[in-house]
Amino acid sequence: MARGRRSRTSTVFTTRPRARAPLRWAAGVAAPALVTAAGTAMHLNSQTAGFAYLIAVLLISVWGGLFVGTVSSLLATLCYNFFFFEPLHTLTIAEPANWFALAAFLISSVTVNRLVVAARVQAAKAEESAARVLSLAAEREKFLEESAHLQALRESEALKTSLLRAISHDLTTPLTAITIRTGALRRRAAANDDDGELREDVDAIAEETERLRRRIDNLLSMARLEAGKATPHREPTPPADLFHATREHLPQVFAARPVAVHVDADCPDANVDPSLALEILVNLVENAHRVSPAGAPLELAAHGANARVQLEVLDRGPGVPAETADVAQRGLGLEIARGLAAANGGSIALAPRAGGGTVARIDLPAAPMPAQEATA
C-alpha cells in the first residue's frame, strides 16, 4: 500500500509536460519585451508602465513557475529602468525617488512571484492528500467518503490561513519599509526647498503605497469574512457620518477637486458595519477620482426608499457602457467594494450618468426606526 502511495505521489509531480519548458522560458523573456514595446509605443508614464510590468510578471509566474517568474521579474526591472526612468536608454538612475520606485517594483514583483508559486505548491499538496484518501476508498468506502469531506475542509482552511499569513507578512513588511523610506525622502525634500519634483515624486509614491496597503487590508478583511473568522457588526449609521469619514480618509482626493455632498432630509440611517461601509465608499471615491479629468467635480449623495438606503458616488469620467456595467468586470477596487457590500446585506451597481460620467450606487438596508417615530 505504501508503495502504491509513493507511485501516486511521483505521478503528481512528474506528469507535468517538460517539453513545454523552453516555451515557458521564451515567454518569460518575451513578456517584459512586449510590455516595453507597447509602453514605449503608447508613451506610458513610469507609474502605468510599472503596473503593466507587474501584471506581466504575475501572469508569467502563474504559468511558468518560480525560476521563470524570477528571471522575468529581473528582466522587467531592467527594462523598467532602461526605458522609463530618466535618463532614458541607460541603466543610470539620476533621481533618488526613482531608486525608491525601482526598488519598490522589484520587491513587489518578486513577492508576487513567491506568493503564486507558494499557492501552486499548496495546491499540489492538496492534490496529493486527496490521492492518498482515494487510495483507501476500496477498503472503507463510506467511512472514507466522510473522512475525505472533513479532510478537504481542514485543508481548505489550512490553505486559506497559509495564504493570509503569506500576504500579511510578505506584502505588509515591504510596504512598511517603503513607508519609512518615503518619510525620510519627504524630510529630505522639505529641507531642499528648490527640489519640487522630488517632493511630487515622494508624494506620488506615498499615495500609491497607501492605496496598495488599503487594498491588502481589504483583501484580508474579505478573506476573514468569507472564512467565517469575522462577522459584520451592524448598527445605525448616518450617511453624513460616512461621507465625513471618507473625506478624512482621502484628504488628497478632496484637496485635488471639488466634492459636493447631498443627503436627503428624510434619508434614514443605514444598518451597516461602519468600518466596512467606509471602506466601500473609499474604494468607490478612489476609483472615481482616478478616472475623472483633473479638476472635474465629484458628488456624494444619499437617498432612502422602501427600507433601503442608496449611497451614490457620481463622477464625470469616461462613463460606463450598459453592457459592461457589471461591477465584477471593473477592477479590484470595485470587486472589493462589491464583496464588502454583500457582507452588509447590500449590493453595488454602475450606471451611465446623464451628461457624461458614471453613477456608482450602493444599495444597503436601512436601520429600523424607533417605535415612537414609526408610530408618529
Steps between C-alpha positions, in 0.01 A plus 500: 500500500785737587665420170177589319487834680856583396421428138198730513706773664763481230228517236375830639838665452635324188206510262546869426613531136870586502496559128332834570790628713674682209169664412459623858851646504436667167176648635682617815746694284243619246247637752718794622600569139135517388406729790800721416403522134136576579590750772743696283259497207217640716734737687396366840625679810725317744223417749268346239789311344592361843151359549510348149833329577360373832197344328726335240722353773192371684371319190841352422537383863162325487591317181877460515585443866751641748820518291335626183306759702814613682694546176205685350489727808868590461464564126191715563693703759785562253259598222305720739818689588642510146188623317290695754734671749702809422756500346336269247684216326762467772516300821590817690245621754527874549217574744497353855126452475552278194731276702221462747233434236721242327572324830128497583424345160766232536385409853134488391567287189718249684250481788210437261705227332565332837132513596387348172752216525407441866135469400590246229701294748212505745264390224734212408507393865122510513485278188746258659290478816186438295680219311597332829141514620369355174749210516316370810151534353472132400561387857259720690303692246230659713733588784761647265243713317414671827868525594589643158236770541629598845862488382422721201343757731802495732744535212296783351512688830872426536567626147297814557681566829837444332419742219373762747821475698710519183317810380516665841874437542645506149312809383441702816864485612642649175225763501600603852861537387389704198294727727797561729734580211236724341482697823878545493486621139216739586709654779794533260277667242363738762855600593573577133236759411607514134445130430129513416518203262639278776216600730245415231660158440512425874136601543400279206689201643345556843150525352538182293655314795208595723253395232673161468495461878125565503451242224690239702302582816175477301596161355586368845168629636310331217688174556416505871134571425479219243678259736258583781781631721337844513141623484365848425380690808207697365369811668302809394746718309410843356612544136631848585742343752623253236561784251686700765720199586570448129626858478734438794637178344559657156624855562702500177187431291290769667789747469551426128143560381165637622274240664133580555307311770121468514293297749120500470327639805289184535787259435513237779814363661660199335510172693865414429837435654643857494858392433403277205264763356779756521735269305233462230473878459878548508546247218227656287619859555860398420381336178292805403796730571731286288276499190382863518676786319711730714287755681169332407262493798378190681168466677393291800128451554275301732133411447253275680201298375319176592713422808817535293775762481676590176844660524625636168842605370465703180789597273556664162738237367472310169186323617408134485309332214190314611634166375812530721332636814567178692701597809705179484647613165613844622817432700621384839380803696142462379508124555614557859222754547248251361611229745486735799156624394374141473628431853280787620192370319536743212615525140677736258393599150659725237296711260571771240448851632297757313736748340795261512667302774403211726270451798624236746198417718528309829169347610492424875235405756360788704515494877165431668327812623432539875151393602389849594618646168326225305177565692522874441 
